[in-house]
Amino acid sequence: ATVVVAGAALHLQGISIERFRPDRKTLGCVVQVQRGGTLLMEDGKITGNVDYGLYIHDRARANLQRVQVYECAGTGIHCAGSVTMDKCQVTRAANVGIAMVGEGAVQMRRCTVTDCADCGMLVQGTARGTLTANRFANNGLAGIAVSSRSTEFSVRMNVLADNAQGLLVFEGGTPLVSNSELCNNSVAGLVIISGGNPVVTSCKIANNKGCGVLVDADGLGEVRMCDITENGLAGVAVKNNGNPSVDDCTIANGQDAGLLVYDSGKGSFRDCEIARNALAGVAISKDG
């Protein structure tokens, strides 16, 4: 690494840190915070053709204020420790913008994560934290992808737009999502698969080119008081043993069915307004 913080506290202000290598044969990072280390970085930049822009080990801490992490050849920020971010930009990572792993913890406000080849943010293990008023856009796989089984990971007042999938919840992930916008994504606004079990409340899920909400392959979850409107395919589609609970939602003005249940899909749907959809309000087909 160009900068290593180990067992000490380091404050960097107004510093640009770059690391470029002629070969890609070994792992590398631009900034590394090791166990017991604490980094405060303000008004700086991190970039390089290495695997990680910023690597935060478990039992390490980083506080990033108005920092840009961009054009990394792998992951922008990898965190198994603790990271606090405010008004930061993470962009054009060749892999994931921000990866939260293990028992990592994140507090993130007013940041943008854009144009990453994979996910804007990937949350795994039992990583936890709160994302407030951030924007995740133009990411290749998903704005945010969550498989963390922590019940202490929440997404509030975020915008997830123009990604392939706005929010992907999989492998038992249990995020709490509220008052957010999942709009203009190409596959779907919300995708729940393989035992994903989020609670999604008071969100706008609109203008997606595919489905508003897609629950597939044993996906679960609760979707409450959401505005699911003007999507290119079904407002809510459930298949392959998906089994969500959808309550008090508006599912309207879609280009397909409002609610489509097929291929062994099931679920509970209560007190929803399903109106003005192009093909049908509710469509149940083979084994639905």
N, C-alpha and C positions, 0 to 999 in steps of 0.2 A: 504494500500500500504506500501511497505517497505520504499520507498522514496517519499515524497510529496513536490512539489514545489508550493508555493502559495504566489502570490504578491511579489515575490523576484526573484533574479537571482542566479542560482547555476551553478558552474563549476565543473564537475567531470572528472578526467583524470586517466586512467589506473585502473578503478574500476570495479569489477565484482559484480553484484547485483543479488541475488537469493531469491525467495520466494516459499517455499513449504508448503502445508497444508495437514493435515491428512484427511480432509473432503472437499467436493466440494459443500457445501450447500449454500454458499453465494458468491456473485460476489467479485472479487478481481483483483488487478493488482500489478505488481512489482514496477513500477515507474509511478507516476501520476503528471502531470503538470496542475495545476488549473488556472482559469482565472487570468490574470495579471502576471503569472509566466513565467520565461524564463530559459530554461535548455540548457547548452552547455556540451556535453558529448563527450570525445575523448578516443579512444583506450580502450573501455569498453565492458562489456558483460551483457546481461539481459536475465534471464531465470526463469521459475517457472511453477508449475502446477496450474496456475490461469488463469482467463478469458482473461487478457490482459497483455502483457509484458510491453508496454508503452502506457499510455492513455493520450492524449493531448486534453484538453478541448478547446472550442471556446474561442478566445481572449487570448490564450496561445501560446507560441513559444518553439520549440525545434530545436537545431542544433546538428546533430549527425555526427561525423567524425570517420570513421573506427570503428564502433560499431557493435557487433554481437548480434542479437536478435534471440533466438533459443529455440526450444522445449517448446513452450508455449501451455497450454492446450486449449486455445481459439485462439484469434487473436494476432499476434505479435505486431503490432502497430496500434492503433486506433486514428485517428486524425480528430478533428473538428476545430482545430486551424491552426497553421502554422508549417510545418516541412521542414527542409533542411537536406539532406542526401548526404554524399560523401564517397565512398568506404566502404559502410556498407554491412553486410550480414544478411538477414532474412531467416530463414530456419526452416523447420519441425514444423510449426504451425499446430495445430489440426483443425483450421478453416481457416481463411484468413491470409495471410502474412501481408499485409498492407491494412487497410480500411480507405479511405478518404470519409468523410461524411459531410453533411450540406454545409457550405461555406468554408470548409477546403482548404488549399493551400499547395502545395508540390513543392519543387525543389529537384530533385533527379538525381545524376550523379554517374556513375561508380559503381553501386551497383549490388548485386545478390540477387534474391528472388527465393528460390528453395524448392522443396519437401514439399509444404504445401498441406493439404488435400483438400482444396477448391481452391480459386483463389490465385495467387501470389499477385495481387493487385485488390481491388474492389473500384471503383470510383462512388459515388452516389451524389444525391442532385444537388448542383451547384458547387461541388468541382472543383478546377482549378489547373493549374501548368504545369510544364514541366519535362518530363523524358528524359534524355539524356545518351546514351551509357550505358544502364543497360542490365542485362540478367535475364530473367524470364524463369525458366526451371523446368520440372518434377513436375508441380503443377496439382492437381487432376481435377479441373474443367476447368480453363483457366489460361494462363499466366497473362493477364490483362482482367478484365471485367468492362465495362463502361456503366453506365446509366446516368451519369451527363450530364445535358443539357447546361453546360457552353461551350461557344465557345473559352474559354481560357485554354483548356486542350490539351496539345500536347505531342506526343510521337515521339522522333527523334533518329535515329541511335541505336535503341534497338534490342536485339535478343530475340525472343519469340519461344522457341524450346522445343520439347519433353513434351509438356503439352497435356491435352485432346484437348483443343481448344487454339490456339495461342492468338487471340484477339477476345473477345465476346463483341459485341455492342448491347444493348437492351434498351427497354423502353425509346426511344427517345434520347439516348446518342449521342453526337456530337463531338467526339474527332477528332483532326487533327493528322494524322499519316504519317510520311515520312521517307524515307531512312532506313527502318527497315527490319529485316529478320523474317518471320513467317514460320518456317520450321520444318519438322519432328514431327508435332503434330498428334495425333491419330485420331481425328474427322475431323478437318479442320484447315487451317491456319487462316482464317478470317471467323467469323460467325456473320451475321447481322440479327436480328429478332426484332419483336414487335416495329416497328417504329424507330429502330436504324438508325442513319443517319451520319455516319462518312465520312470524306474526307481522302482517302488513296492514297498517291502519292509516286512514285518511290521506291516501296518496292519489295523485293524478297519473293515470296510466293511459296515455292517449297518443294518437297519431303515429303509432308504430306500424311499420310496413307489413309485419306479420300479425301474430296474435297480440292482444293486450297481455293476457296471462296464459301461459302454457304449463300445464301440470302433467308430467309424463313419467313413466318408469318408476312407479311406487312413490312419487312425490306426494307430500302432505301439505300442511300449512293452513293458516287462517288469513283470510283476506276480508277486511272489515271497512265499511264506510268509505270505499274508494270510488273514484270517478273513472270508469273504464269506458272510454268513448273514442269514436272516430278511428278505430284501428282497421288495418287493411284486410285482416282475416277475422276469425272469431274473437269476440271480446274476451271470453274465457273458454279455453279448450282443455279437455281432460281425457286422457287415454292411458292405456297400458298400466292399469291398476293405480293410477293417480287417484287420490282421495282427499281433496281439499274441503275446507269449510269456507263458504263465501256468504257473508251476511251484510245486509244493509248497504249494498253497493248499487250504483247506477251503471248499467251496461247498455250503452246506447250508440246509435248512429254509426255502427260498424258496417263494413262492406261484405260481411258474411253473416253467420248466425251470431246472435248475442251470446248464447251459451251452447257449446257443442260438446257432447259426451259420446265417445265411441271407443271401439277396440278395448273393451273391459274397463273403461273408465267409470268412476263413481264419485260420490261426494255428497255434501250437504249444502243446500242453497236456500237461504231464508231471507225474506223481507227485502228482496232486490227489485229494483225497477228495471225491466228489460224492455226497451222500446226503440222503435225506428231503426231496426237493423235490416240490412238489405235482403237477406234470404229467409231468416226465421228468427223468432225470439228465442226459442229453445229447440235444438235439434238433437235427437238421440238416435244413434244408428247402431250398427251391428254390435251386440254384446255390451252396449252401453247401459 
